[in-house]
Amino acid sequence: MPLAVAASAALYTSAPVVVLAADGDAGGQAGAASAAVALGAPMLLTPGASADPADATAVTGEVTRLGPQALLAVGQGVVILFQPNQPA
């Protein structure tokens, strides 16, 4: 399980918004971290195309568990796998 997913699972029971940044985009991650702190929201990293498919499954599962009304994608290369409150 990716570290960001584990931290989110430990710290949040739900979240109205989830902040996403692409793994490997340091600038996007810095901006996403600032946004997450300001919003009091979890931040998750979307895995790249060459990542283990289990990482994408873990991120998707965590977003589903949190049940956000919105996703905030920050930076370049963020892949949103589905829309919140919609079937995956």
RONU-433529 format. One record per atom (N, C-alpha, C, O): residue in one letter; atom name; x, y, z. Coordinates in pm, 1 decimal. Each point is the difference from the previous one (the first is absolute). Example, Ala and Ser with C-alpha at 12.3 -4.5 7.8 and 13.67 -1.06 7.14 Angstrom:
2
   resn   name          u          v          w
      A      N     1319.0     -569.0      780.0
      A     CA      -89.0      119.0        0.0
      A      C       90.0      120.0        0.0
      A      O      103.6       -1.9       66.5
      S      N     -138.6      106.9     -138.5
      S     CA       82.0      119.0        6.0
      S      C      -77.0      109.0       73.0
      S      O       50.9      110.8       16.9
END
This chain:
88
   resn   name          u          v          w
      M      N       85.4     -117.5        0.0
      M     CA      -85.4      117.5        0.0
      M      C       89.9      123.8        0.0
      M      O       91.3       11.1       81.9
      P      N     -117.2       80.6     -173.0
      P     CA       80.7      122.5       -3.0
      P      C       -9.5       77.0      132.3
      P      O     -102.8       -2.5       67.6
      L      N      211.3       70.4      -32.7
      L     CA        7.2       72.6      126.2
      L      C     -110.7      103.8       14.7
      L      O      -59.1       11.1      107.4
      A      N       29.7       65.3     -212.7
      A     CA     -104.5      102.8        8.5
      A      C     -135.7      -62.8       27.8
      A      O      -80.5       57.2       73.4
      V      N       54.0     -173.9     -130.9
      V     CA     -126.6      -69.5       24.7
      V      C       -6.5      -44.9      145.2
      V      O     -103.8       14.8       64.7
      A      N      212.9      -69.2      -12.8
      A     CA        3.3      -44.3      139.0
      A      C      -20.1      117.6       95.7
      A      O      -72.5      -12.1       98.8
      A      N      136.2      125.6     -127.5
      A     CA      -15.7      118.2       85.8
      A      C     -143.7       50.2       -4.5
      A      O      -56.6       34.5      103.8
      S      N       -2.2      -30.1     -221.2
      S     CA     -138.2       44.6      -13.8
      S      C      -94.0      -91.5       78.0
      S      O      -88.6       47.0       71.5
      A      N      108.3     -176.9      -85.6
      A     CA      -85.4      -96.8       69.4
      A      C       11.1       13.9      151.0
      A      O      -98.1      -18.9       71.9
      A      N      218.2       52.2      -23.8
      A     CA       20.9       14.0      144.1
      A      C      -56.8      130.5       55.3
      A      O      -39.4        5.9      116.5
      L      N       34.9       98.2     -198.7
      L     CA      -35.5      133.0       49.8
      L      C     -140.6       47.9      -34.3
      L      O      -51.0       90.5       66.0
      Y      N      -13.1     -148.8     -167.6
      Y     CA     -129.3       50.7      -46.2
      Y      C     -103.1     -111.9       -6.3
      Y      O       27.5     -108.3      -51.6
      T      N     -146.6      135.5      104.6
      T     CA     -111.2      -94.5      -14.7
      T      C      -82.1       32.7     -123.5
      T      O      -63.4      -88.2      -57.9
      S      N       64.2      213.6       17.5
      S     CA      -66.0       46.8     -121.9
      S      C       60.4      135.6      -33.7
      S      O       72.4       58.3       80.6
      A      N     -102.5       -8.8     -199.5
      A     CA       52.5      130.4      -40.1
      A      C      -88.4       57.8     -110.1
      A      O      -31.7      -69.5      -96.6
      P      N       -8.6      196.4      110.2
      P     CA      -81.0       61.6     -104.9
      P      C       79.5       26.2     -127.8
      P      O      -57.4        9.7     -108.4
      V      N      189.6        1.9      121.6
      V     CA       86.8       19.3     -116.2
      V      C      127.9      -80.1       21.4
      V      O       49.4      -11.3      112.3
      V      N        3.7      -44.1     -221.2
      V     CA      128.4      -69.7        1.7
      V      C       89.7       70.1     -101.0
      V      O      -41.1       26.4     -113.0
      V      N      163.1        3.4      154.3
      V     CA       96.7       66.7      -86.3
      V      C       88.9     -106.5      -63.7
      V      O       51.0      -88.6       68.5
      L      N      -33.0       98.4     -200.5
      L     CA       79.2      -97.0      -74.6
      L      C      118.4       67.1      -67.3
      L      O      -11.1      112.1      -49.7
      A      N      124.2     -180.7       48.3
      A     CA      118.0       43.7      -74.6
      A      C       63.8     -123.9      -61.0
      A      O      -11.6     -110.0       54.0
      A      N       78.2      128.7     -165.5
      A     CA       64.6     -112.7      -67.6
      A      C      129.2      -38.2       70.7
      A      O       79.6       85.6       38.5
      D      N      -60.8     -214.7      -22.6
      D     CA      127.1      -49.6       51.8
      D      C      107.7       38.6     -101.2
      D      O      -15.1      -26.4     -119.3
      G      N      121.4       87.4      164.7
      G     CA      107.4       42.5      -88.8
      G      C       -5.4      146.4      -39.9
      G      O       92.9       49.1      -64.1
      D      N     -198.7       22.1      100.1
      D     CA      -12.7      143.4      -30.2
      D      C       23.3       78.1      129.9
      D      O      -94.6       31.2       72.4
      A      N      221.1       -0.4      -44.1
      A     CA       34.7       65.0      126.7
      A      C      -70.0      134.2       16.8
      A      O      -47.7       31.5      109.1
      G      N       40.9       47.4     -215.2
      G     CA      -67.0      129.4        8.9
      G      C     -148.3      -15.3       29.1
      G      O      -55.7       72.0       82.8
      G      N       -7.5     -165.7     -150.8
      G     CA     -141.5      -26.9       24.3
      G      C      -24.4      -51.2      140.5
      G      O      -99.6       35.4       63.1
      Q      N      190.2     -118.7      -14.0
      Q     CA      -13.6      -52.8      135.4
      Q      C       12.2      110.3      103.6
      Q      O      -71.9       -0.6      100.0
      A      N      162.3       95.4     -122.8
      A     CA       15.4      111.8       93.8
      A      C     -127.1       84.5        2.0
      A      O      -47.4       37.8      107.1
      G      N       -7.3       -8.3     -223.4
      G     CA     -124.1       76.3       -6.6
      G      C     -116.7      -75.7       60.2
      G      O      -83.5       58.4       69.0
      A      N       77.3     -188.4      -94.9
      A     CA     -107.2      -82.5       54.8
      A      C        9.1       -8.3      152.1
      A      O     -102.0        2.5       68.9
      A      N      223.8      -12.5      -17.0
      A     CA       17.5       -4.9      145.4
      A      C      -48.7      129.2       64.7
      A      O      -65.5       -3.5      104.2
      S      N       97.1      116.5     -165.1
      S     CA      -47.2      128.7       52.8
      S      C     -151.3        7.4       -2.5
      S      O      -62.1       45.2       96.2
      A      N        2.3      -89.5     -206.6
      A     CA     -146.2        1.5      -11.1
      A      C      -62.9      -93.4      102.3
      A      O     -100.4       34.7       62.2
      A      N      158.4     -152.8      -44.2
      A     CA      -54.4      -96.2       95.6
      A      C        3.8       55.2      142.1
      A      O      -95.5      -16.2       76.0
      V      N      204.9       80.9      -40.7
      V     CA       10.6       60.3      134.4
      V      C     -104.6      109.7       16.2
      V      O      -69.0        5.6      101.8
      A      N       57.0       81.3     -201.2
      A     CA      -95.9      110.6        8.2
      A      C     -143.9      -50.4        9.6
      A      O      -82.9       60.5       67.9
      L      N       53.8     -170.9     -135.8
      L     CA     -135.3      -54.8       -0.4
      L      C      -25.2     -101.1      111.8
      L      O     -114.1      -39.5       23.7
      G      N      219.8       -1.7       44.3
      G     CA      -14.9     -105.3      100.5
      G      C      -40.3     -131.4      -65.1
      G      O      -76.4      -77.8       57.0
      A      N      128.3       54.0     -176.8
      A     CA      -40.5     -114.9      -80.6
      A      C      116.6      -96.0      -20.7
      A      O      116.1       40.0        8.8
      P      N     -146.9     -165.8      -36.3
      P     CA      106.7      -94.3      -32.2
      P      C       57.0       27.5     -139.2
      P      O      -68.8       50.5      -88.8
      M      N      195.1      -84.9       72.9
      M     CA       67.3       10.3     -129.9
      M      C       45.7     -139.3      -39.6
      M      O       62.9      -70.8       78.7
      L      N      -94.6       32.8     -200.0
      L     CA       41.6     -129.4      -52.4
      L      C       80.3       20.0     -126.8
      L      O      -20.3       97.0      -73.0
      L      N      111.9     -189.4       47.3
      L     CA       80.6        3.7     -121.3
      L      C      -55.8      -98.6     -100.6
      L      O      -21.6     -116.9       31.8
      T      N       -2.0      164.7     -154.2
      T     CA      -45.8      -90.6     -104.9
      T      C      121.8      -65.2      -62.7
      T      O       93.9       69.3      -39.2
      P      N      -93.9     -201.1       29.3
      P     CA      116.6      -69.4      -53.0
      P      C       13.4       18.6     -150.4
      P      O      -98.9       18.2      -71.0
      G      N      222.8      -23.1       23.9
      G     CA       27.9       10.1     -142.9
      G      C      -36.4     -128.0      -73.2
      G      O      -33.7     -101.0       61.8
      A      N       40.9      106.3     -193.5
      A     CA      -37.5     -113.7      -84.0
      A      C       85.7     -123.2       26.6
      A      O      -46.8     -112.5      -17.4
      S      N      170.9      131.9       58.9
      S     CA       88.9     -114.4       22.7
      S      C       -7.6      -54.0      142.7
      S      O       71.9      -93.8       34.4
      A      N     -157.1      151.3       47.7
      A     CA      -11.2      -43.0      140.2
      A      C      -72.1     -134.2        9.6
      A      O      -66.1      -43.9      -94.1
      D      N       80.2      -18.2      207.0
      D     CA      -70.5     -124.1       29.8
      D      C     -150.5       27.6       -4.8
      D      O      -45.6       94.9       63.9
      P      N      -32.7     -173.7     -136.8
      P     CA     -144.9       22.4       -5.7
      P      C      -67.0       -0.6      137.7
      P      O     -104.7       62.1       18.5
      A      N      164.3     -131.3       76.7
      A     CA      -55.0       -1.5      135.3
      A      C        2.3      139.4       62.7
      A      O      -84.5       31.5       83.8
      D      N      181.5       52.7     -124.0
      D     CA        4.6      136.5       52.3
      D      C     -121.2       79.9      -45.5
      D      O      -60.5       72.1       79.4
      A      N       24.9      -84.6     -206.8
      A     CA     -118.6       69.7      -51.8
      A      C     -125.3      -50.6       69.0
      A      O      -89.4       78.3       32.1
      T      N       82.1     -208.5       -9.2
      T     CA     -114.4      -58.3       69.1
      T      C       -9.5       52.8      142.2
      T      O     -109.7       27.9       48.5
      A      N      222.7      -14.1       18.6
      A     CA        0.7       51.6      137.4
      A      C      -47.4      144.7        5.1
      A      O      -77.4       36.9       88.3
      V      N      123.8       46.0     -183.2
      V     CA      -41.1      140.9       -3.5
      V      C     -149.8        9.9      -29.9
      V      O      -71.9       75.0       66.0
      T      N       25.7     -150.1     -164.7
      T     CA     -142.4        0.2      -34.5
      T      C      -84.3      -44.6      118.9
      T      O     -103.3       60.0       29.6
      G      N      146.8     -163.6       37.0
      G     CA      -72.2      -49.5      117.2
      G      C       -6.0      101.7      112.0
      G      O     -102.5       13.6       66.8
      E      N      212.7       58.3      -46.0
      E     CA        2.6      100.0      106.8
      E      C      -91.7      118.3      -33.7
      E      O      -70.8       50.4       87.1
      V      N       72.1       -7.0     -211.5
      V     CA      -90.3      109.3      -38.5
      V      C     -144.4      -44.0       19.0
      V      O      -81.8       76.4       51.2
      T      N       50.0     -197.5      -91.5
      T     CA     -135.7      -52.0       17.2
      T      C      -37.3       -3.9      147.9
      T      O     -110.2       40.1       37.3
      R      N      201.1      -87.9       46.5
      R     CA      -26.3      -10.0      144.2
      R      C      -25.4      137.0       61.2
      R      O      -87.3       15.3       85.4
      L      N      163.3       83.6     -128.8
      L     CA      -14.3      135.3       55.7
      L      C     -131.3       66.2      -42.1
      L      O      -51.8       84.8       72.5
      G      N       -2.2     -122.0     -187.8
      G     CA     -127.6       52.3      -46.8
      G      C       -3.5      149.3      -26.2
      G      O      -95.2       66.3       41.1
      P      N      195.9      -10.6     -108.4
      P     CA        2.1      145.4      -20.5
      P      C     -108.0       46.0      -97.7
      P      O      -48.3      -76.2      -83.8
      Q      N       12.8      203.0       97.9
      Q     CA      -90.4       63.3      -96.0
      Q      C       79.8       59.7     -115.5
      Q      O      -55.4       27.7     -106.3
      A      N      186.1       -7.8      127.3
      A     CA       84.8       60.4     -103.2
      A      C      142.6      -53.5       10.6
      A      O       47.0      -38.3      107.2
      L      N       19.5       37.1     -221.9
      L     CA      142.5      -30.2       -7.0
      L      C       69.9      124.8      -51.4
      L      O      -45.5       61.9      -96.2
      L      N      155.9      -24.9      160.1
      L     CA       80.5      113.8      -44.1
      L      C      131.0      -54.4      -53.9
      L      O       84.9      -46.0       76.4
      A      N      -68.3       51.1     -207.5
      A     CA      121.7      -49.0      -64.9
      A      C       96.7      116.1      -16.9
      A      O      -35.8      102.9      -57.4
      V      N      158.7     -118.9      107.2
      V     CA      100.0      105.8       -3.3
      V      C      122.2      -49.8      -76.4
      V      O       46.4     -111.6       23.7
      G      N        5.9      192.6     -114.6
      G     CA      122.1      -35.2      -71.5
      G      C      -28.3      -62.9     -134.2
      G      O     -110.8        7.6      -53.1
      Q      N      214.3      -70.1       -0.3
      Q     CA       -7.9      -62.2     -131.9
      Q      C       -0.4     -151.3       14.1
      Q      O       63.9      -55.8       89.2
      G      N     -135.6       -8.6     -177.3
      G     CA        2.9     -145.3       -3.4
      G      C      -90.7      -69.4       98.0
      G      O       13.0     -120.9       19.3
      V      N     -104.8      192.3       43.8
      V     CA      -92.7      -64.2       93.0
      V      C     -104.2      -74.8      -81.5
      V      O      -61.8       55.9      -90.6
      V      N       43.5     -181.1      123.6
      V     CA     -100.6      -82.3      -67.3
      V      C     -111.8      -25.8       99.0
      V      O       21.2      -60.6      105.1
      I      N     -141.0      107.1     -139.4
      I     CA     -116.6      -25.1       84.3
      I      C      -67.3     -124.1      -55.7
      I      O      -44.1       -1.7     -115.0
      L      N       36.6     -101.0      196.5
      L     CA      -45.1     -129.0      -45.1
      L      C     -152.5       -9.9       -6.7
      L      O      -52.6      -86.0      -70.7
      F      N      -18.4      171.1      141.9
      F     CA     -145.5        1.1        0.2
      F      C      -47.0      127.6       66.6
      F      O       79.4       71.9       60.7
      Q      N     -207.8      -43.5      -71.7
      Q     CA      -56.5      115.8       66.8
      Q      C      -56.5      -45.6      133.5
      Q      O      -57.3     -108.6        8.9
      P      N       72.7      190.9       96.0
      P     CA      -56.4      -39.0      129.5
      P      C     -150.8      -21.5       -9.5
      P      O      -69.2       62.1      -80.7
      N      N       21.3     -151.5      165.1
      N     CA     -143.0      -31.1        9.6
      N      C      -55.7      -55.5     -130.7
      N      O     -120.7        5.5      -23.4
      Q      N      207.1      -58.2      -60.6
      Q     CA      -40.1      -66.1     -124.0
      Q      C       56.1     -141.0        3.5
      Q      O      102.8      -24.1       63.3
      P      N     -168.1      -68.6     -129.7
      P     CA       55.6     -135.4       -3.7
      P      C      140.0        0.5      -61.1
      P      O       26.0       69.8      -98.0
      A      N       61.9     -147.1      156.2
      A     CA      138.7       -8.5      -49.5
      A      C        6.9      -74.6     -130.4
      A      O      108.4      -16.7      -56.0
END
